[in-house]
Amino acid sequence: MDLNLIIVAIYSYLLGSIPFGLLLTKIFLKKDIRTVGSGNIGTTNVLRTGNKFVAISTLALDLFKGYISVYITMSYYENLISLSALICFIGHIFPIWLKFKGGKGVATYLGIILALSYKFFLIFSICWISLALLFRFASLSSMISVFIVFLYAYFFKINNNILILFIFFVVILFTHKENILRLKSSTENKIKL
């Protein structure tokens, strides 16, 4: 087996699996985020604690771990960028430290696409903000924005990213399956902007 592949897989997973939402809420709020709201360790649930600083810090750090994982791989293992992106993303969703129960992947995805292309990042951000202002659902805004980034890559023939962006979209739909059910039954919580 290729040693470089193992190295990339290990650091990408370890970076992705750092549960910043859990760590920050324990350090600053003396709470276990898994006992708050949906029990998820991601930004949206951290925001439910009422502490915007901790929520923004969670977003920034979850984004950063996705970015730095891909950035390191771009610098040293250029042919393994997609692998690094996927393993880091999976690490966030299934962290070994939390019995494989992590976040929904959106913030880490955002860091990954920022490293891949600032255009992907801008498209996602503009779409997410617009949809969030319009509908007030973080989950819906995330799912649609991820899909739009994939469509952009597909229609503009950005071939080296199409497959990985499609995989991200499918996995993010999976991690939001409970949100989808709540959206269908009109019981999904709205975000307070």
Buried (B, 14 or more C-beta within 10 A) or exposed (E): EEEBBEBBBEBBBBBBBBBBBBBBBEEEBEBEBBEBBBEBBBBBBBBBBEBEEBBEBBBEBBBBBBBBBBBBBBEEBEEBBBBBBBBBBBBBBBBEEBEEBBBBBBBBBBBBBBBBBEBBBEBBBEBBEEBBEEBBBBBBBBBBBBBBBBBBBBEEEBEEBBEBBBBBBEBBBEBBEEBBEBBEEEEBBEBEE
